[in-house]
C-alpha cells in the first residue's frame, strides 16, 4: 500500500469505533470473538444501505450493542415466509445467509417500516435475536456501519 493510501486507511481506522463480536448470529460473515471497525454515523442522517452490517443499540437493552445486517429500509414492507425474505413483494437474494436460515420457524411475518426505521437480521437466522423479535430499529439507534474485520489478522476483510 502506498503511503497516501496507508495514511487514509489509518485515519479511517482511527475515526472508527471498534467492537468485539459476541455470539454466532452473524455467522458465516462474522464469528464469535472477532473484532470489527465501524464508521460512526451522524445521529440525524445515517448513511445505511441494504446489505450493510450495522452496529446499533439494542431497542430494549439500550446499554448493549449488537451487529446485524440491514434487510429492510425506511418505508418498505418486509414479508418473511418459509425461509425467504420479500421486500415490497419482491424476493430478496441473500447469499450471505447460513444454510440454517431455512430451518428456523421464526421466518414468518410482515412488517412495515416507518420513514426512520430499518429491519435488521442476523445471517445465522436460527441463532439470531433480531427485528423478527423486537421489530424494526429506529435510525437513532444505529451507531455505525461495519467496514472492516481486523482481528484475527488471518481473517482481515473489508466490507462494503
C-alpha positions as CSV (number, residue, x, y, z in Angstrom):
1,X,0.0,0.0,0.0
2,X,1.4,3.4,-1.0
3,X,2.0,6.0,1.8
4,X,-1.0,8.2,0.8
5,X,-3.4,5.2,0.9
6,X,-1.9,4.0,4.1
7,X,-2.4,7.4,5.7
8,X,-6.1,7.4,4.5
9,X,-6.7,3.9,5.8
10,X,-5.0,4.8,9.2
11,X,-7.2,7.9,9.6
12,X,-10.4,6.0,8.8
13,X,-9.4,3.3,11.3
14,X,-8.6,5.9,14.0
15,X,-12.0,7.6,13.5
16,X,-13.8,4.2,13.7
17,X,-15.4,2.7,16.7
18,X,-14.2,-0.9,17.4
19,X,-16.4,-3.8,18.6
20,X,-15.9,-7.4,19.5
21,X,-18.4,-9.9,18.0
22,X,-20.3,-11.7,20.7
23,X,-22.3,-14.8,19.7
24,X,-23.0,-16.7,16.5
25,X,-25.8,-14.7,14.9
26,X,-23.7,-13.2,12.1
27,X,-22.1,-16.5,11.0
28,X,-20.6,-17.0,8.4
29,X,-19.7,-13.3,7.8
30,X,-18.6,-12.8,11.4
31,X,-17.6,-15.3,14.1
32,X,-17.7,-15.1,17.9
33,X,-14.6,-13.3,19.2
34,X,-13.6,-11.5,16.0
35,X,-13.1,-7.7,16.1
36,X,-14.6,-5.2,13.7
37,X,-14.3,-1.5,13.0
38,X,-17.4,0.6,12.2
39,X,-17.6,4.1,10.8
40,X,-19.6,6.3,13.0
41,X,-22.8,7.9,11.7
42,X,-24.4,11.2,12.4
43,X,-27.4,10.7,14.6
44,X,-29.7,12.6,12.4
45,X,-29.0,11.0,9.0
46,X,-27.4,7.6,8.9
47,X,-26.0,6.6,5.5
48,X,-27.2,3.0,5.6
49,X,-27.8,0.6,2.7
50,X,-29.4,-2.8,2.3
51,X,-26.8,-5.5,3.0
52,X,-24.7,-3.3,5.3
53,X,-23.6,-4.8,8.6
54,X,-24.5,-2.2,11.2
55,X,-23.8,-1.7,14.9
56,X,-26.8,-0.5,16.9
57,X,-28.1,-0.1,20.4
58,X,-30.5,-2.9,21.3
59,X,-34.0,-1.4,21.2
60,X,-34.9,-2.8,24.6
61,X,-31.5,-3.2,26.4
62,X,-30.1,0.2,25.2
63,X,-26.8,-0.3,27.1
64,X,-25.8,-3.2,24.7
65,X,-24.6,-3.0,21.2
66,X,-25.4,-5.6,18.5
67,X,-24.3,-6.3,14.9
68,X,-26.8,-7.3,12.3
69,X,-27.4,-7.0,8.5
70,X,-29.7,-4.4,7.0
71,X,-32.5,-6.2,5.2
72,X,-35.3,-3.6,5.1
73,X,-35.0,0.2,4.5
74,X,-37.3,3.0,5.6
75,X,-40.9,2.9,4.2
76,X,-40.5,-0.6,2.9
77,X,-42.7,-3.7,3.7
78,X,-40.8,-6.8,4.8
79,X,-42.5,-10.2,4.5
80,X,-41.0,-13.4,5.7
81,X,-42.3,-16.8,4.6
82,X,-40.7,-20.3,4.5
83,X,-37.2,-19.0,5.0
84,X,-37.5,-16.4,2.2
85,X,-37.4,-12.6,2.6
86,X,-39.6,-10.4,0.4
87,X,-39.2,-6.6,0.2
88,X,-42.2,-4.7,-1.2
89,X,-43.3,-8.0,-2.7
90,X,-40.0,-8.9,-4.4
91,X,-37.9,-11.8,-3.2
92,X,-34.6,-10.7,-1.7
93,X,-31.5,-12.6,-2.7
94,X,-29.5,-13.3,0.5
95,X,-26.3,-15.2,-0.4
96,X,-24.8,-14.2,3.0
97,X,-27.2,-16.4,5.0
98,X,-26.1,-19.6,6.5
99,X,-27.8,-22.8,5.4
100,X,-29.6,-22.9,8.8
101,X,-31.7,-19.8,7.7
102,X,-34.1,-22.1,6.1
103,X,-34.6,-24.3,9.2
104,X,-35.9,-21.7,11.6
105,X,-39.6,-21.4,12.4
106,X,-39.3,-17.7,13.1
107,X,-39.3,-16.8,9.4
108,X,-42.9,-15.7,9.2
109,X,-44.4,-12.3,9.5
110,X,-44.9,-8.9,7.9
111,X,-43.5,-5.5,9.0
112,X,-44.0,-2.0,7.5
113,X,-41.1,0.3,8.2
114,X,-41.7,3.9,9.2
115,X,-39.7,6.6,7.4
116,X,-36.9,6.3,10.0
117,X,-36.8,2.5,10.6
118,X,-34.7,-0.4,9.4
119,X,-35.3,-4.1,9.5
120,X,-32.2,-5.9,10.8
121,X,-31.5,-9.7,10.8
122,X,-28.6,-11.9,11.6
123,X,-27.1,-14.1,8.8
124,X,-27.5,-17.2,11.0
125,X,-31.3,-16.9,11.2
126,X,-31.7,-19.9,13.5
127,X,-29.5,-18.3,16.2
128,X,-30.3,-14.6,16.0
129,X,-32.3,-12.2,18.2
130,X,-33.2,-9.5,15.6
131,X,-36.1,-7.5,14.1
132,X,-38.2,-10.6,13.9
133,X,-38.5,-10.5,17.7
134,X,-38.2,-6.8,18.6
135,X,-39.4,-5.2,15.4
136,X,-37.9,-2.5,13.2
137,X,-35.0,-0.5,14.6
138,X,-35.1,3.3,14.6
139,X,-32.3,5.1,12.8
140,X,-31.4,6.9,16.0
141,X,-30.2,3.6,17.5
142,X,-27.8,2.8,14.6
143,X,-24.3,4.0,15.6
144,X,-22.1,2.7,12.8
145,X,-21.6,0.7,9.6
146,X,-19.1,-2.1,9.8
147,X,-16.3,-1.6,7.2
148,X,-13.5,-3.8,8.5
149,X,-12.9,-7.1,10.3
150,X,-9.4,-6.6,11.7
151,X,-9.0,-9.4,14.2
152,X,-7.8,-12.1,13.8
153,X,-5.3,-10.8,11.2
154,X,-5.7,-14.0,9.2
155,X,-9.4,-13.1,8.7
156,X,-8.8,-9.5,7.8
157,X,-11.7,-8.3,5.5
158,X,-13.1,-5.0,4.2
159,X,-16.9,-4.8,4.0
160,X,-18.8,-2.5,1.6
